[in-house]
Amino acid sequence: MADGTAPSGTMRLSGWGRVPTATVRAHRPERLRTVGAAVTGAGARGIIAYGAGRSYGDAALNSEQGVLLMERLDRYLAFDTETGLLRCEGGVALADIIATFLPRGWFLPVTPGTKFCTVGACVACDVHGKNHHHDGSLGNFVRSLTLLLPGGETVCCSRKQNSELFYATVGGMGLTGIILEVELQLRPVETAWIVVDYVRTRDLDDTLNTFHERDADYLYSVAWLDCVAQGRGFGRGVLMFGRHAGAGELPNAQRQNPFGIPRKRDKKLPLDVPEFVLNPLSLRVFNNLYYATHPARDSVLVDYNTYFYPLDSILQWNRAYGKRGFVQWQCVLPYENGVKSLEDILRTAQQRRAYPFLSVLKRMGESSGGMLSFPMPGYTIALDFSVRRGLFEVLDELDKEALVQILTKPKNAISRQYQRLFEFENVRLRFTDDALEAVAVMAMERKLGARGLRMILEDLMLDLIYYLPSNKKIREFVVTKEMVLNQKINLGLLEKAG
């Protein structure tokens, strides 16, 4: 339309996993100036941005309500050729950034496992990649944002300007407003090639030890895990350590065009794979084949697509999981007791016969500071499950197990922090096992994950923290499941007990 607006219409959307789906009222603006009308007219349940549909689950769905389709807000606004600082609209795809700026010697500072997603969505998710142990997540490279708030006001934010809004937006899953513009620092590179060392490991201990021994020497590291193997091969994998190749490392024929890579014809999955094909036996065969065909090799030169985006070469690869779709389950486990926690999760999945069809393990460094950002120091594992009867009960079990581990195991775990705080008042604080599980379940129900654990405990413990100094008779206090569920501690009963 002439004014840059597009009519709204009803359509059915899903994320990349194809489950769940939702009927939404879609708005497709052509220009930034027209976004405000869609936001302010969205009604009580608001509107959420939808990029390229590459997120999992219901992250960008707003059932029966407004969704803002961002793909036409895809313009570059400024680029500094000296520093690599890019300013662009939120709907720009990572693939377009690579196509435009890699030939000029600039690459993405952090990239997820697909290039077919938008930069605004990547900021909202604070995406991490194979270099998180070294560089952290994308939020570390975002210099500023232009945000459209629910009331229609446009605000610029950065680490110095409106900083609280900035840190709430980075990793905030689009809940603070619509990301209109992003200022992003790109990475200088000399070629489009990656030097990769492949290491094949015997079992889970070997996999994790190899990570710790080697990944400090590489910008990128990632592991494929065989989650079907049992016995001595439990947790075996293939680790891929990488760094950007220098121009002098290319064969002579390629040095004339260091940013050129072979053009490969994209494959397309034309139909959904029948469900009977996806079974533990076929997965065991595939894993054995993958493991056998990836021996240890050093200094292998591969193009960036092969290393970062192997699945992007198969269009609609999500159809490989069958017509019911798939779910990606991911957690991050603090390093302390992380090996045991990871082993417990993998064994639980095996015992419940929930075998993931793709398993990726990485090491994480420090958080970017985003208030709801996912990354934290530890091991992160992502498991792709084809949707089957009983799957979500298994995933709930895995969620609860991972959250309880985060709540209790690290030296600075939230529950231990409160126990140390109570020690100053000479009070022994204990949490019953079902109380800890209740906290984990509550965080799951609120869809807050690990970041919600602290919030739930703070709400529960606040009155008690102020009450204890005035009552010296209490020497032990036990937090029970009932207290967690009620989110209240009856101080009147404590006074009687004291």
C-alpha positions as CSV (number, residue, x, y, z in Angstrom):
1,M,0.0,0.0,0.0
2,A,1.1,3.6,-0.6
3,D,1.5,4.5,3.1
4,G,3.7,1.4,3.8
5,T,1.0,-0.4,5.8
6,A,-0.2,-3.9,5.0
7,P,-3.7,-5.1,5.8
8,S,-4.0,-7.5,8.7
9,G,-5.3,-10.9,8.2
10,T,-5.8,-14.2,10.0
11,M,-3.2,-16.9,9.5
12,R,-1.9,-20.0,11.1
13,L,1.7,-19.9,12.3
14,S,4.2,-22.2,14.2
15,G,7.8,-22.1,15.1
16,W,10.4,-24.2,13.3
17,G,9.5,-27.3,15.3
18,R,6.0,-27.1,13.8
19,V,4.4,-27.6,17.2
20,P,2.4,-25.9,18.6
21,T,0.5,-24.0,16.0
22,A,-1.6,-20.9,16.6
23,T,-4.2,-18.8,14.6
24,V,-3.1,-15.2,14.8
25,R,-4.0,-11.8,13.5
26,A,-1.0,-11.0,11.4
27,H,0.3,-7.5,10.5
28,R,3.0,-7.1,7.9
29,P,4.4,-3.5,7.9
30,E,6.5,-2.2,5.0
31,R,8.1,0.7,6.9
32,L,9.2,1.4,10.4
33,R,6.9,4.4,10.7
34,T,3.8,2.2,10.3
35,V,4.6,-0.3,13.1
36,G,3.3,2.0,15.9
37,A,-0.3,1.8,14.6
38,A,-0.3,-2.0,14.8
39,V,1.2,-2.0,18.3
40,T,-1.1,0.6,19.9
41,G,-4.1,-1.0,18.3
42,A,-3.3,-4.5,19.3
43,G,-5.7,-4.7,22.3
44,A,-5.3,-6.1,25.8
45,R,-3.2,-9.1,24.8
46,G,-0.8,-7.1,22.8
47,I,1.3,-8.1,19.8
48,I,4.6,-9.9,19.4
49,A,7.2,-9.8,16.7
50,Y,7.6,-12.8,14.4
51,G,10.8,-13.0,12.4
52,A,11.6,-15.9,10.1
53,G,9.8,-18.6,12.1
54,R,13.1,-20.3,13.1
55,S,12.6,-20.2,16.9
56,Y,11.2,-23.3,18.7
57,G,8.0,-23.8,20.5
58,D,5.6,-20.9,21.0
59,A,8.3,-18.2,21.4
60,A,6.8,-15.9,18.7
61,L,3.1,-17.0,18.9
62,N,0.2,-15.0,20.3
63,S,-2.8,-17.2,19.9
64,E,-5.9,-15.4,18.5
65,Q,-4.1,-12.1,19.0
66,G,-1.7,-9.9,17.1
67,V,1.6,-10.9,15.5
68,L,3.9,-8.5,13.7
69,L,5.6,-10.1,10.7
70,M,9.0,-8.5,10.5
71,E,10.4,-9.8,7.2
72,R,9.8,-6.7,5.2
73,L,11.6,-4.5,7.8
74,D,14.9,-5.6,6.3
75,R,16.9,-2.5,5.4
76,Y,20.5,-1.6,6.2
77,L,20.7,1.9,7.7
78,A,24.4,2.5,8.2
79,F,27.7,0.7,8.0
80,D,31.2,1.9,9.1
81,T,33.7,0.2,6.8
82,E,36.6,1.0,9.2
83,T,35.1,-0.5,12.3
84,G,32.5,-2.9,11.0
85,L,29.7,-1.3,13.0
86,L,26.3,-2.1,11.3
87,R,23.0,-0.5,11.9
88,C,20.0,-2.2,10.4
89,E,16.3,-2.9,10.8
90,G,15.2,-5.7,13.0
91,G,13.9,-7.9,10.2
92,V,17.2,-8.2,8.4
93,A,18.2,-11.9,8.0
94,L,21.6,-13.1,9.1
95,A,22.0,-14.7,5.7
96,D,21.7,-11.3,4.1
97,I,24.3,-9.8,6.5
98,I,26.7,-12.6,5.5
99,A,26.1,-12.2,1.8
100,T,26.6,-8.5,1.9
101,F,29.5,-8.0,4.3
102,L,31.5,-11.2,4.2
103,P,33.0,-10.3,0.8
104,R,34.1,-7.0,2.5
105,G,35.9,-8.9,5.3
106,W,33.2,-8.9,8.0
107,F,31.4,-11.8,9.6
108,L,28.8,-12.3,12.4
109,P,30.3,-12.0,15.9
110,V,28.0,-14.7,17.1
111,T,25.7,-17.0,15.1
112,P,23.2,-19.7,16.0
113,G,22.9,-22.9,14.0
114,T,20.9,-21.3,11.2
115,K,21.5,-18.2,9.2
116,F,17.8,-18.0,8.2
117,C,16.7,-15.9,11.2
118,T,16.4,-12.2,11.8
119,V,18.8,-10.0,13.7
120,G,15.9,-8.7,15.9
121,A,14.9,-12.2,16.9
122,C,18.6,-13.0,17.7
123,V,18.8,-10.1,20.0
124,A,15.5,-10.9,21.7
125,C,16.8,-14.5,22.3
126,D,20.3,-13.3,23.0
127,V,21.5,-16.2,20.8
128,H,24.7,-18.1,21.6
129,G,26.9,-20.0,19.2
130,K,30.0,-22.2,19.2
131,N,32.1,-19.4,20.6
132,H,30.2,-18.7,23.8
133,H,33.0,-20.0,26.0
134,H,35.2,-17.3,24.4
135,D,33.0,-14.4,23.4
136,G,29.7,-14.9,25.2
137,S,26.3,-14.4,23.4
138,L,25.2,-11.9,20.8
139,G,24.2,-9.3,23.4
140,N,27.9,-8.6,24.0
141,F,28.2,-7.2,20.5
142,V,25.0,-5.2,20.4
143,R,25.9,-1.5,20.8
144,S,22.4,0.0,20.8
145,L,18.7,-0.8,20.1
146,T,15.8,1.2,19.0
147,L,12.7,-0.1,20.7
148,L,9.0,0.5,20.1
149,L,7.3,0.3,23.5
150,P,3.7,-1.0,24.0
151,G,2.4,2.5,24.4
152,G,3.7,3.6,21.0
153,E,6.8,5.4,22.3
154,T,10.1,4.9,20.4
155,V,13.1,4.6,22.8
156,C,16.9,4.3,22.1
157,C,18.7,2.1,24.6
158,S,22.3,0.9,25.2
159,R,24.5,0.0,28.1
160,K,24.7,3.7,29.0
161,Q,21.3,5.0,27.8
162,N,18.2,3.5,29.3
163,S,20.4,0.6,30.4
164,E,17.8,-1.3,32.4
165,L,15.6,-1.4,29.3
166,F,18.5,-2.5,27.2
167,Y,19.4,-5.4,29.5
168,A,15.7,-6.4,29.8
169,T,15.4,-6.5,26.0
170,V,18.6,-8.5,25.3
171,G,17.3,-12.0,25.9
172,G,13.8,-10.7,26.9
173,M,12.1,-12.7,24.2
174,G,10.3,-9.7,22.7
175,L,8.4,-8.9,25.8
176,T,9.6,-5.3,26.3
177,G,8.6,-4.1,22.8
178,I,9.3,-4.4,19.1
179,I,13.0,-4.2,18.2
180,L,13.0,-1.8,15.3
181,E,16.7,-1.2,14.8
182,V,19.9,-2.9,16.0
183,E,23.4,-1.5,16.0
184,L,25.7,-4.6,15.8
185,Q,29.5,-4.9,15.9
186,L,30.7,-7.4,13.2
187,R,33.9,-9.5,13.3
188,P,36.8,-8.9,10.9
189,V,37.9,-12.0,9.0
190,E,40.3,-12.7,6.2
191,T,38.5,-15.5,4.5
192,A,35.2,-17.4,4.3
193,W,36.9,-20.6,5.5
194,I,37.2,-22.3,8.9
195,V,40.2,-24.4,10.1
196,V,38.6,-27.3,12.0
197,D,40.2,-30.0,14.2
198,Y,37.9,-33.1,14.6
199,V,38.3,-35.2,17.8
200,R,36.4,-38.4,18.3
201,T,35.8,-39.3,22.0
202,R,35.2,-42.6,23.7
203,D,32.6,-41.7,26.3
204,L,31.1,-38.8,28.3
205,D,34.1,-38.3,30.5
206,D,36.4,-38.3,27.5
207,T,34.1,-35.8,25.8
208,L,34.0,-33.3,28.7
209,N,37.7,-33.7,29.5
210,T,38.6,-33.0,25.9
211,F,36.5,-29.8,26.0
212,H,38.3,-28.5,29.0
213,E,41.7,-29.4,27.7
214,R,41.4,-27.9,24.2
215,D,38.6,-25.3,23.7
216,A,40.5,-22.5,25.3
217,D,42.8,-22.6,22.3
218,Y,40.0,-22.2,19.8
219,L,37.4,-19.5,19.0
220,Y,34.8,-22.1,18.3
221,S,33.9,-25.5,19.8
222,V,31.0,-27.9,19.7
223,A,30.3,-31.6,20.1
224,W,27.8,-34.0,18.6
225,L,26.8,-36.6,21.2
226,D,25.6,-40.1,20.6
227,C,22.7,-40.3,23.1
228,V,21.7,-43.8,22.1
229,A,25.0,-45.5,22.9
230,Q,25.2,-47.3,26.3
231,G,27.8,-49.1,28.3
232,R,31.4,-48.1,27.6
233,G,30.3,-45.8,24.7
234,F,27.8,-43.8,26.8
235,G,28.2,-40.1,25.9
236,R,30.7,-40.7,23.1
237,G,30.9,-37.9,20.6
238,V,32.6,-36.0,17.8
239,L,34.1,-32.6,18.9
240,M,34.7,-29.9,16.3
241,F,37.2,-27.1,17.2
242,G,37.4,-24.3,14.8
243,R,38.9,-20.9,14.0
244,H,38.7,-18.5,11.1
245,A,41.4,-19.3,8.4
246,G,43.9,-16.6,7.5
247,A,44.4,-15.8,3.9
248,G,47.9,-17.4,4.0
249,E,46.4,-20.7,5.0
250,L,44.3,-21.2,1.8
251,P,45.6,-23.2,-1.2
252,N,47.1,-21.0,-3.8
253,A,44.2,-21.3,-6.1
254,Q,41.8,-19.9,-3.5
255,R,43.9,-17.0,-2.3
256,Q,42.8,-15.0,-5.3
257,N,39.2,-15.2,-4.0
258,P,39.4,-15.8,-0.2
259,F,35.7,-15.1,0.3
260,G,34.5,-17.4,-2.4
261,I,33.2,-20.8,-1.5
262,P,31.8,-23.6,-3.7
263,R,28.2,-23.1,-4.7
264,K,26.1,-26.1,-3.6
265,R,22.6,-26.8,-4.8
266,D,20.2,-26.7,-1.9
267,K,18.4,-29.9,-1.3
268,K,14.7,-29.9,-0.2
269,L,12.8,-32.4,1.8
270,P,9.6,-32.6,-0.2
271,L,7.5,-34.5,2.3
272,D,7.2,-35.5,6.0
273,V,9.3,-38.5,6.9
274,P,6.9,-41.3,8.0
275,E,6.9,-41.8,11.7
276,F,7.8,-45.5,11.5
277,V,11.1,-44.6,10.0
278,L,12.0,-42.6,13.2
279,N,12.7,-45.3,15.8
280,P,15.6,-46.3,18.2
281,L,17.0,-48.8,15.7
282,S,17.3,-46.4,12.8
283,L,18.7,-43.8,15.1
284,R,21.3,-46.3,16.4
285,V,22.3,-47.0,12.8
286,F,22.6,-43.3,11.9
287,N,24.7,-42.6,15.0
288,N,27.0,-45.5,14.4
289,L,27.5,-44.3,10.8
290,Y,28.1,-40.7,11.8
291,Y,30.6,-41.7,14.5
292,A,32.5,-44.0,12.1
293,T,32.7,-41.4,9.3
294,H,34.2,-38.7,11.6
295,P,37.6,-39.9,12.6
296,A,40.1,-37.6,14.3
297,R,41.6,-35.1,11.8
298,D,43.5,-31.8,12.3
299,S,43.5,-28.6,10.3
300,V,40.7,-29.5,7.9
301,L,39.7,-26.5,5.8
302,V,35.9,-26.2,5.5
303,D,33.7,-23.3,4.3
304,Y,31.6,-21.4,6.8
305,N,28.3,-22.9,5.7
306,T,29.6,-26.4,6.3
307,Y,30.8,-25.5,9.8
308,F,28.2,-23.2,11.1
309,Y,25.0,-24.1,9.1
310,P,25.1,-27.8,8.0
311,L,21.4,-28.2,8.2
312,D,20.6,-25.0,6.2
313,S,21.6,-26.9,3.1
314,I,18.5,-28.9,3.4
315,L,15.4,-26.7,3.0
316,Q,12.5,-27.7,5.2
317,W,14.7,-30.1,7.1
318,N,12.2,-29.9,10.0
319,R,10.0,-32.3,8.0
320,A,12.5,-35.0,8.8
321,Y,10.9,-35.4,12.2
322,G,7.5,-36.4,10.9
323,K,4.2,-34.6,10.5
324,R,3.7,-34.1,14.3
325,G,6.8,-32.0,14.5
326,F,9.6,-31.9,17.0
327,V,10.7,-30.2,20.2
328,Q,14.1,-28.9,21.1
329,W,14.9,-29.3,24.8
330,Q,17.9,-27.3,26.1
331,C,19.4,-26.6,29.5
332,V,22.6,-25.2,30.9
333,L,24.2,-26.9,33.9
334,P,26.7,-25.1,36.1
335,Y,30.2,-26.7,36.0
336,E,30.1,-27.7,39.6
337,N,28.4,-31.1,39.6
338,G,27.7,-30.6,35.9
339,V,29.1,-33.9,34.8
340,K,26.9,-35.8,37.2
341,S,23.8,-33.7,36.2
342,L,24.5,-34.2,32.5
343,E,24.9,-37.9,33.0
344,D,21.6,-38.1,35.0
345,I,19.7,-36.3,32.2
346,L,21.0,-38.5,29.5
347,R,20.3,-41.6,31.4
348,T,16.8,-40.5,32.3
349,A,16.1,-39.9,28.6
350,Q,17.4,-43.4,27.8
351,Q,15.5,-45.1,30.5
352,R,12.3,-43.4,29.3
353,R,13.2,-44.4,25.7
354,A,13.1,-40.8,24.7
355,Y,16.0,-40.8,22.2
356,P,16.9,-37.4,20.7
357,F,17.5,-37.4,16.9
358,L,20.1,-34.7,17.3
359,S,22.2,-33.9,20.3
360,V,24.6,-30.9,20.6
361,L,26.8,-30.1,23.5
362,K,28.7,-26.8,24.1
363,R,30.5,-25.0,26.9
364,M,29.3,-21.6,28.0
365,G,31.1,-18.6,29.5
366,E,29.8,-15.6,31.3
367,S,26.3,-14.1,30.7
368,S,25.9,-11.0,28.6
369,G,23.9,-9.4,31.5
370,G,20.5,-9.8,29.9
371,M,18.0,-10.1,32.7
372,L,16.3,-13.2,31.2
373,S,19.1,-14.3,29.0
374,F,19.6,-18.1,28.9
375,P,23.4,-18.5,29.0
376,M,25.4,-18.9,32.2
377,P,28.8,-20.6,32.8
378,G,28.4,-24.3,32.4
379,Y,27.6,-27.1,30.0
380,T,24.7,-26.6,27.6
381,I,23.0,-29.5,25.8
382,A,20.3,-29.2,23.2
383,L,18.3,-32.3,22.3
384,D,15.9,-32.6,19.4
385,F,12.9,-35.0,20.0
386,S,10.3,-36.0,17.5
387,V,6.9,-35.5,19.1
388,R,5.5,-38.8,20.3
389,R,2.9,-39.9,22.9
390,G,4.3,-39.4,26.3
391,L,7.2,-37.1,25.2
392,F,6.1,-34.0,27.2
393,E,5.9,-36.0,30.4
394,V,9.5,-37.0,29.9
395,L,10.5,-33.4,29.1
396,D,8.8,-32.2,32.3
397,E,10.9,-34.7,34.2
398,L,14.0,-33.5,32.5
399,D,13.1,-29.8,33.2
400,K,12.5,-30.5,36.9
401,E,15.7,-32.5,37.2
402,A,17.8,-29.8,35.6
403,L,16.3,-26.9,37.6
404,V,16.7,-28.7,40.9
405,Q,20.4,-29.3,40.1
406,I,20.8,-25.5,39.4
407,L,18.9,-24.7,42.6
408,T,21.1,-26.8,44.9
409,K,24.4,-28.1,43.4
410,P,26.7,-25.1,42.6
411,K,28.7,-23.5,45.5
412,N,26.7,-20.3,44.9
413,A,23.4,-22.0,44.3
414,I,20.4,-19.9,45.4
415,S,19.4,-22.3,48.1
416,R,22.9,-22.3,49.5
417,Q,23.0,-18.5,49.5
418,Y,20.0,-18.3,51.7
419,Q,21.4,-21.0,54.0
420,R,24.6,-18.9,54.4
421,L,22.5,-15.8,55.0
422,F,20.6,-17.5,57.8
423,E,23.8,-18.7,59.4
424,F,24.5,-15.1,60.3
425,E,21.5,-15.3,62.5
426,N,22.6,-18.7,63.9
427,V,19.7,-20.4,62.1
428,R,19.9,-23.6,60.2
429,L,17.8,-23.4,57.1
430,R,16.7,-26.6,55.3
431,F,14.6,-27.2,52.2
432,T,12.6,-30.4,51.9
433,D,13.1,-32.3,48.6
434,D,9.5,-31.8,47.5
435,A,9.9,-28.0,48.3
436,L,12.8,-27.8,45.9
437,E,10.8,-29.7,43.3
438,A,7.9,-27.4,43.8
439,V,10.1,-24.3,43.2
440,A,11.3,-26.0,40.0
441,V,7.8,-26.8,38.8
442,M,6.6,-23.3,39.5
443,A,9.5,-21.8,37.4
444,M,8.5,-24.2,34.6
445,E,4.8,-23.2,34.9
446,R,5.7,-19.5,34.7
447,K,8.0,-20.3,31.7
448,L,10.9,-18.5,33.5
449,G,13.4,-21.4,33.6
450,A,16.5,-21.0,35.7
451,R,16.1,-17.3,35.9
452,G,12.8,-17.7,37.7
453,L,14.2,-19.7,40.6
454,R,15.6,-16.7,42.4
455,M,12.4,-14.7,41.9
456,I,10.3,-17.5,43.4
457,L,12.5,-17.9,46.5
458,E,12.9,-14.2,47.0
459,D,9.1,-13.8,47.1
460,L,8.9,-16.6,49.6
461,M,11.8,-15.7,51.9
462,L,11.5,-11.9,52.1
463,D,9.3,-11.7,55.2
464,L,11.3,-14.3,57.0
465,I,14.6,-12.5,56.4
466,Y,13.2,-9.4,58.1
467,Y,11.6,-11.4,60.9
468,L,14.5,-13.5,62.1
469,P,16.6,-10.8,63.6
470,S,13.8,-9.9,66.0
471,N,13.3,-13.5,67.2
472,K,16.4,-15.1,68.6
473,K,14.7,-18.3,69.8
474,I,14.4,-19.9,66.3
475,R,17.5,-22.1,65.6
476,E,16.2,-24.2,62.7
477,F,13.7,-23.5,59.9
478,V,12.4,-25.9,57.3
479,V,10.9,-24.7,54.0
480,T,8.2,-27.2,53.0
481,K,6.3,-27.8,49.8
482,E,3.1,-26.2,51.2
483,M,5.0,-23.0,51.9
484,V,6.3,-22.9,48.3
485,L,2.9,-23.6,46.8
486,N,1.2,-20.9,48.9
487,Q,4.2,-18.5,48.4
488,K,3.8,-17.5,52.1
489,I,5.4,-18.4,55.4
490,N,3.0,-18.0,58.4
491,L,4.9,-15.8,60.7
492,G,2.2,-16.1,63.3
493,L,3.0,-19.8,63.7
494,L,6.6,-19.0,64.0
495,E,6.0,-16.6,66.9
496,K,4.1,-19.3,68.7
497,A,6.9,-21.8,68.1
498,G,9.5,-19.2,69.2
